[in-house]
Amino acid sequence: MRLIATLKDIAEAAHVSSATVSRVLNADTSLQVSPETRQRIFAAAEALNYTKHQHRNPNSAGTIALVQWYSEVAETNDLYYRAIRWGTETQLQADDFTIARVFSNETLPPAGELAGLIALGKYSPDQLAAFQALNKPLVIVDQDTLAQSISCVTTSFGDPVDKIVAHFLATGHRHIAMITGDEATSDGLPLEDQRLIAFKQAMRSRATLDETLIFHGQFTIEGGYETMTRIIETHQDALPSAFFVASDAMAIGAIKALQEHHIAVPARVSVIGFNDLAVGRFLNPSLSTVRVATQMMGMSAARLLKDQLDGLATTPTRLTLASELVLRDSSH
């Protein structure tokens, strides 16, 4: 039987009171709490797989469809999108909206029942057109849709990936590889990873790009493990000394494969991931990564949607949140 985490569980893990946890998770702007404490609470909630429960508000400001580009089962293995969704829900509930969650295999509610729509993930032109056809305030999270005249919230890729490449080169690595993930929209349109695009650009600008050192797998721990295992078996003594891995989940699997083959991290191979999942800080070695403001992405999307509803945002807007390279023990 699945155990359900409580506010008390989070409070104990984050070393704060249950009242503080409740106020942080409900976006209480009057609470004076340090960014470190807030991050510790979010990290504890993430690690404990805490799920917020939506209660229908009799004084609701309206219903917002929260669309997710995968199935409900798939979300349990995707901490990145779960954190974004959670931030979105936190802000929507603070603004007294009722939330209607919609997964990729479900039908959108009738437009007449909705005040607006926030969609998390990557969508094809046809899917975006279907959202626009509802003629409701709309925000996409984690996909740049400004060219389609749709407001969106994204994270920065170019700067942190460039810093990863610069760091590897500065610490003596000359054979730098990347493990990226294969994705597609729910209606089958293949997608190119923005981190891969940024990696190629950063390597080309330094005349060090080797296309044979770019490997593909699934955006899961198992995908990282299987891909790194294949690389080790194929390259053996010619194994690259540095890997940028497109997600922390894949990086965790990749490190496990290296350790099972008795390849020291970072003495023989340095690894840097992307997303800064809480679990990565507790690995041995702890995972170097790029910190993405996942909860803030979701909260920003909810605020942007509310600005549309209030008539304060009258033209499509793109918000790009900064991300930060965090060096820990898995890389030199």
N, C-alpha and C positions, 0 to 999 in steps of 0.2 A: 504494500500500500504506500502511495506517495505521501510523504510528510509535507505539510504546508508551512512555510516559514512565516513567522509572525513579526510584528514590529519589535517585540521584546528580544527576539533572536537577533535581529539586525542591531539593536541597541547594544547588546552584549558584545557582538563582534566588532562594533565600531567604537566601543567605550564611551557611549553617550547615553542620555536618557531616552526612554521610549517617546516622551513628548517631543524631544528634539527631532527624532527620526520622523515622527508623524508630520511635524511642521515642514521639514525639508522635503519629504516626499509629496506633500500637498502644496508645494510652491508658495509657502507663506512668506511674502516679501517683507514682512515686518520683523522677521527673525534675524538677529545679528549673529551670524555664524561664519567662521573663516572658510575660505575656499578649500583648505586642506580637510577640514572636518566634513564639509559637504561632500567632497570627493570620497572620503573614507566611508560615509554612509551609503553613497551610491555603489561603491565597490563591494561593500558587505552585502547589500541587497542583491547585487548581481551574482556574487559567489553563492548565496543561499537560494538562488533561483526564485526570489520573491516575485509574486504576481499580485498586482493591484486588482481589486475587484470593483467593477463599475456598479454603482447603485443609482437607480433612476432618481433624478432630482425633480421634485414636483414643480420647482420654480426654474426649470432649465431654460437657458438662453437659446436653446435649439439643439437639434441633433446634427452631429458631424460624423460623416462616414470616414472611418479610418481604414483605408484599403492597404492590404499587404500583398506583395507580389509572389508569395509562396503559400503553401498550405499550412494549416495549424500544426501539423506534425513536424514539418520542416523547421518551423520557428524554434522548436525546442533545442535544435542543434546550432542555432545561429544567434550567438550572444550579441553580435554587432547590431543587427536589426531589432533585436528585442530591446536593447538599450535605447535605440532611437524611438521605438514605439512607446516605451515607458516614459521618456521625456515628453513626448507629444501628449500622452494621456494626462500626465501630471499637470501640464499647463492648461489643457482643455477643461479638466475638472476644476482647477482653480478659477477658471472663468465661467463656471456654472454651465458648461455644455454637457449634453448627454452624448455618449460615444456609441456608434454602431460599427463594430469591427466586421470587416469584409475580407475574406481570403480569396486567393486567385481563382479558386474553383467555385466561387459563389457569385450570385447575381447582385448587382448594385441595388440598393433600395430605390424606390421611385423618387424622382426629383422633388415632388411635392412634400416628401417627408423629411427633407434635408435642408439645413441652413448652409452647409458647405461640405467640402471634401478635402481630405489630406491623404495622399497616396505615398507609401514608403516603398522605395525600390526603383527598379528599371522597367520601363514600359516602351512598347513599340509605338510607332505613329498612329496605328489604328486604335490602340488602347487609349492613348492620350486624347485622340479625337472623341472617343466614347465618353471620357470624363468631361471634356469641354461641352459635349452635347447636352449635359445636364443643365448648363447655363447657371452654374452656382459658383461662388468663390472657391478657388482651387489652388492648392499648393502641392508640389511634388518634392519629396525629400530624398536626396542622394542621387539625383540625376539632373544634369543641366538642361532645362527645358525652356530657357529664355528665348531661344530662336523660334520656338513654337508658340510664343506669346503666353507662356504659362509661368507663373511665379514659382520659384524653387529655392531650396536650401541645399547647399553642397559643402564639401570640405575641400581644403587645398591639397593638391597632390604634387605639383611641380616642385615647390620649394623643399618640402621634407625629403622627397626622393632624391633630389639633387644633393642634399646634405648627406644622405646615406652613401651615395657614390663617392662624394668628396671625402667622407670619413674613411671608407674602405681604402681608397687610394693613399690617403695620408698615413695610414697605418701599415702600408707596405703591400697591400693585396694587388695583384696584377691580373688574376683570373677571377673575375666577379660574375657570378651567375644570378639568375632570378628564377624563382618558382612562382608562376602565376596561376590563376584559376580560370576555368572555363565556365561561362555563364550564358544564359539565354533568357529572353522574356518568356512569360508563361504561355505566349502564343507562338513560341518557336523562333524568334528573331535572335541570331547570335549577337553577343555583345563583346566588345574589346575592353579589357581591363584598363581603366585610366592610369593605374599605377604602372602598367606595362608601357603605356605610351610615354609617361614621364621618365621611366627608366631608360628607354631607348634614346630619348632626347638627351638625358644627362650623360649617357655613355658616348653618344655620337659627338657631343660638344667637346669631349676630351679624347676623341679618336680611339676609344677603347672598346667599342661595341663588338661583341662576338655573338652573332645570332644563334650559334650552335649551343650557347650556354643559357638559353632561355627554355625553360621546361614548363609543361602544362599538367595540371591535375585538377582535382575537385576542391572547392573551398571548404574543406572539412579537415579535422585532425587526421582521419583515415586517409584523405587525399594527400596530405602532406607527407604522411608516413610512406604510403605506397610510391609516391613520386620520388622521394629521396632514396628509398630502397633501390628503385630502378636506376637512379643516377649512380649510386655507389657501385652497383654490380656492373654497370656499363663502363664507368670511368676508372674505377679502381685507384691506382697510384696517381692518375692524372685528375683526381677529383679537385674541382675548384676550391680555393681556400676561403671564399666569402660568398654568402648567399643572402640576397634580399628576397624575402618571402612575402607574398602579397597580403597575407592575413595572419594574425596571431595563431588562429586555430591550425592552419597549415604549418606554421613554424613550429608549434608544439609537436606535431606529428613528425616533422622533419628531424628535430632534435632527438626524438625517441629512436628514430631509425639510425641516426649517427651513433648514438650511445650503444645500441644493440650490436653495432658493427665495430665497437671499441675505437671509434674515431672521436678524439677529444674535442670538446667545444668549450672555449674558443681556441685552444692551443693549436689545433690542426685546422678547424673550420669555424669561421665566425658566422653568426646568424643574426639577422635583424628582421623583425616582423612588422606588422602594421595593424593598428587599432587600439593597442594598450588595454587588452582585456585584463580584468583583475587577476585571473588565475596565472597570468604570465609572470607576475611579480613573485610568485611562490614556487616557481620551477627551480630546479638546480641543474644548470645555472639559470639565474633570473633572466628573463627575455628582454633584450634590447628591442625597441619598437618605436612606432610613431603614435603619439597620443592624439586621438581624434575626439572632439567634443561631442560624443554621440547624444547624450541627454540634452545638451544645449541645441543640437541640430533639431531635435524633436520639439523642444520648447519654442525655439525660434519660428518653426513652421506654424505652430499654433498661434503665436502672437501675430505673425504675418497674415494668417487667415482672419483673425479677429480685426486687424486693421482694414482688411478688405470689407468685412461686414459692417464696420463702423464708418466706411467711406474715407478712411485716412490713406489707404493705398489704392490709387486709382489707375495705376499702370503696372504692367508685369515687372516683377522685381526678382533679382537674384541675390541671395545672401550667401557669401562664401566664408565659412568659419576657418580660422587658422588651425593648423595642426603642428605638432612639435615632436622633434626627434628626441627620444629618451634613451640614453645609453646605459645599459646594465651589464651583466656579467657574460652574456652569450656572445659578445663581440669585443674585439680589441679596440 
